Amino acid sequence: MSTAGFNSQNGTGTGQSYINGPSQNPVGLQQPPGVGYGMTHQPTYNPMQSKAPLPPGPGLYPSGTYQAVPLVSAYQPGPPPTSYPAAPGQPLLSRPPMGSPASHTPPQSASPSPRPPTAQATPPPPAVSSSSYYPNPQQQQQQQQQQPPLASGWQSNTAPRHMGPPTPMSTPPHGPLTNHVNPATNSTMPLLSGAYSSVPPPPPSAASYGSALPPPPTAAAAYSSAPPANLIHSATQPPGPGMPPTSAQGFTQPAGAAPAPMNPLTPNTYQQGRAPYGPTPTGPPQAMKPAPPPVGPLMSSATPPPMKADAQCGSVVNSTLPPTEPHCQEGDIECPGTVAGNGPQAPNNYNHVDNKMAGLPPGRHLGHYPSLPPGYQNTSAPHGATSPMHPAMQAATQPYTQAPQPYQQPPVGPGPAQLSPSLAAMSLQSSTPEALRVVNLLQERNLLPPTAIPAPTPCLPQDLQKVNCNPEVFRCTLTSIPQTQSLLNKAKMPLGLLLHPFKDLSQLPVVTSSTIVRCRSCRTYINPFVSFLDQRRWKCNLCYRVNDVPEEFMYNPVSRSYGEPHKRPEVQNATIEFIAPSEYMLRPPQPAVYLFVLDVSHNAVETGYLNVFCQSLLDNINTLPGDSRTKIGFITFDSTIHFYNLQEGLSQPQMLIVSDIEDIFLPTPDSLLVNLNECKELVQDLLKSLPTLFQKTMETQSALGSALQAAFKLLSPTGGRMSVFQTQLPNLGAGALQSREDPNQRASAKDIQHLSPATDFYKKLALDCSGQQVAVDLFLLSAQYCDLSSLGCISRYSAGSIYYYPSYHHQHNPSQVECFQKDLKRYLNRKIGFEAVMRIRCTKGLSIHTFHGNFFVRSTDLLSLPNVNPDAGFAVQMSIEENLDDMQVVSFQAALLYTSSKGERRIRVHTLCLPVVNSLSDIFAGADVQAMTGLLACMAVDRSVTASLSDARDALTNAAIDSLTSYRQSVLTIQQPGMLAPACLRLFPLFVLALLKQKAFRTGTSTRLDDRVFSMSQLKYQPLVYSMLMIHPALYRVDNLTDEGALNINDRTIPQPGMLQLSVEKLSREGAFLMDAGMVIYLWIGRNCNPVFLSQVLGVPSSAAVPDNLYLLPELDTAESQRTRAFIGWLRDQRPFYPSLYVIRDESQRKASFMQNMIEDRTESALSYYEFLLHLQQQISK
């Protein structure tokens, strides 16, 4: 695929290096909708906007003179137009054409902000700086004349100013709001005593996704079981044997899952239940007037806009897309703009808005802190933290249960539909909810609960809450959605979603149906949160269009009854998977294709990885996901490229060497990718001979780029997965790189250089791969600098994975070898989806504008995922485009269309429902502190790459300052001294400090550049439940484990020790402590550790006898040994990757790494938690 078309779209035309910034909608620069949409536009709150205490630093924000922010009532809409004219460039009834917006590169200031020296006795608090995109006014004026105003790296959806007469000074400022809140303007805000939704969460139900059912009716529907999700192929198997032919549809459920208890059958009459949501339909059903496209400036760091041929849905590049017609079903996962009733597409006019900016906002100056913190009061853990629950990984599943519930909906009545009396009864008039309990962070020391923090439960009616989506799959930073953008801006908290869409699930309902019911207007899949007006009509919960119920949907395969569409599995489960009918594909689903690209240079052979790889693949070759069509191939490379002919009939594999790496070609295209079943013996022979084939090689050069080009040519006709193993910096041919790391600057307190790629070669190739349904997974095994920021692009933009094993060596680093073996086994056997796309839809009025993760954005909101795996997470940022005044709830739906390894086209759909609130206290009460932290981490990674690391650090600090300032000024009724926070945000400053000390963002501590870049990539790629351990590790005392409160899993007893704060004061020389830091687990042995523990767990008499490089616990036949190994094994089983274990003593070299995770303690270059709180308090009090 030619890359010529990428120049204008992806920044090469302006010399911009390729970066993995957030993606933006190509329609982002259009004017906001007119008054006819019923919305007064507010600038999107940028939760990370930097402030300015110091001289102007590197440019990030258009800063304006500070003005007070009036209340919402001050925003008056203009006179209503006589008709509904489209704003310039704003279509009313059609989706704008996919354009190729120009990419803007923010100029970098030549002189970064001065930073205080790190050698002083007390470390300086985090600097807060202000920034502007323009280093000087002349450039600013020139930029404004040439292009629409830019937003900062995180100011991703600021609405342009309304065109019209000049704005008087009494009107609120346009553009980004400053982060200062005028107390006077907040004096009339809703107070703590305002209405707060407080319906208690439903008790956990024993039922889950699956349930037992009577035998299926042979003539009407089939309902079968599939294996549990811990088997890799659980959700990809076709309906099992013995499935009777169906005339309507079948309902497939995981085999081995218990059939669901049947709800008693009810007569086919609609009894009084909950009313439908949203405005009552009047008149005949009509096509929806679509929500306006998101408004906001494009960012230079954006993930590229649509590819030339691929921007049009159903194009040649993605041949799996169905034709674009009103009933193209899941084609509208790709093509929402082809719905009948949409008018002609409007031209994509970008209006230049004159946005004048003046001086910088008032600065925040840092104060001085005591060198030692005052004594903390010993207070008990917060309320609600004592209930026993599973640590780290399991807790988030508890608030939501997945029990099927009957939906008995009344016919629509006169007037607007109301939520009677469920939501009305949730108003808190007298008591303060636990989430809003005021906490003085400077006095309450023991804030960390001893068990994992559960996800907050949205305040929804019980029938909705019982069927809401599992928070480990779909989670929002705010579980109560603000009614307006201005209200969100006042709360100063980020609004976004975190997804784990392809997560391995133990029970997943699978439906086989000839008709997949979707809204005819917005293409939303029918889900538990739609409203049935009667038996024949349902109202969409996203666009509120009334749709007809298809005849075959009237039959319920679960209850074997007719006339109860509200009891169908699709309306009883927030997560469901459909087996797609033939309309969802234009070509046969691709086979599973695996191509392995192996570095065989001298450096690679020295590491010994080749032996481990070949042995692992030999051991797992029979369990690779696939069917009888599965194909496999191998390419090795050093300074030349080696192909392997594995054609059936050969007595042994043939090596074909291509030395012309400048013009790479395939020597025998038809015999390099072979059918695995037919040629398995040849493949096994090759794997046995590969390690010895290059044993004595002296080739030191690496032509990785040419090898990738050859692999791309080989996989292009089918698509598939490319697994690349690399051990050094590529230094020959296309994509050659040079070392950019200065080891003397690793501990620099100044900005870190070279976080962006050195070349666009790898990103261009990744985009070509994505267009041909090829994903690239990178395994980097090296002791030397490999420029991961450049090499990582090949995986980042092709929806691949990155694995990194620093200092890998088969003899010198056995723990890394064990880690590589375990990861490789999981990688080879885990479930995989091919040629996938994902779209996230939300209720009309909400807009998604920025995506985070590994993918390519094919159109405005369609993520291209050539491969999707169960270990990948995604995040999106949102804004509120139209006021949600007439809505009690909003919904979000993620739909993932993919081809299973068995060749089935499937659609996995997740739907989340959240309440809408109109008071700041309710917004704060619904804050999800872990989801906020995960989203801020993604945003900070982008800021580090597009601007600077210091800007990202300042923005993280400001996120904590802004939200707690808003809480103090707008929610607290009685102003008190101290550092006050609501109970739901009591851990927010701690998590922000943990991010500042995380390997990705820390300064002043020696950090290898590749280590830092890998940590950044993991924060954006890992699902929240895993990334939180990387941000804030869990610490346990393990020398006194007991069976009290233990879990019993598969006849194993798993102790459950309480979590401790990350401070040295919690350590004891008489104890042993386990730290789970996500990618690594440390076992710290105190100098005077109990000899009984040492002898019965480690098999040594004293701590001095513990070996230096111990990474395996001996399997001793003692109760203490069994408990300790069971606990560590259980922690490892909670995640898809395999964390290394390091046993360390006081004298160990790794002790420094262990101590760096003590987040609450002060270091030479970073504040302690107490000092950080004092810094926040000083800024909030200004």
Salt bridges, closest charged atoms under 4 A:
ASP310 OD2 - ARG858 NE 2.86
GLU330 OE1 - ARG518 NH1 3.45
ASP332 OD2 - ARG523 NE 2.50
ASP354 OD2 - LYS356 NZ 3.74
GLU434 OE2 - ARG437 NE 3.20
GLU444 OE2 - ARG437 NH1 3.97
ASP463 OD2 - ARG274 NE 3.11
GLU472 OE1 - LYS503 NZ 3.16
ASP504 OD2 - ARG826 NH2 3.27
ASP534 OD2 - ARG537 NE 3.31
GLU551 OE1 - ARG536 NH1 2.87
GLU564 OE2 - LYS567 NZ 3.59
GLU570 OE2 - ARG568 NH2 2.72
GLU577 OE2 - ARG906 NH1 2.74
GLU577 OE1 - ARG908 NE 2.74
ASP627 OD2 - ARG629 NE 3.61
ASP638 OD1 - HIS642 NE2 3.54
GLU741 OE2 - ARG746 NE 3.07
ASP760 OD2 - LYS764 NZ 3.75
ASP787 OD1 - ARG740 NH2 2.94
GLU835 OE1 - ARG587 NH2 2.70
ASP861 OD1 - ARG839 NH2 2.93
ASP871 OD1 - ARG826 NH2 2.57
ASP871 OD2 - ARG830 NH1 2.79
GLU904 OE1 - ARG906 NH2 2.84
ASP928 OD2 - ARG475 NE 2.56
ASP942 OD2 - HIS852 ND1 2.99
ASP942 OD1 - LYS1020 NZ 2.73
ASP962 OD1 - LYS51 NZ 3.01
ASP962 OD1 - ARG364 NH2 3.61
ASP1039 OD1 - ARG1037 NE 2.68
ASP1043 OD1 - ARG1123 NE 2.93
GLU1065 OE1 - ARG445 NH2 3.28
ASP1076 OD2 - ARG1135 NH2 2.59
ASP1108 OD1 - ARG1145 NH2 2.47
ASP1133 OD2 - ARG1052 NH2 3.62
ASP1146 OD2 - ARG1087 NH2 3.56
ASP1146 OD1 - LYS1151 NZ 3.42
GLU1147 OE2 - ARG1087 NH2 3.65
GLU1147 OE1 - ARG1145 NH1 3.35
GLU1160 OE1 - ARG445 NH1 2.52
GLU1171 OE2 - ARG1162 NE 3.51
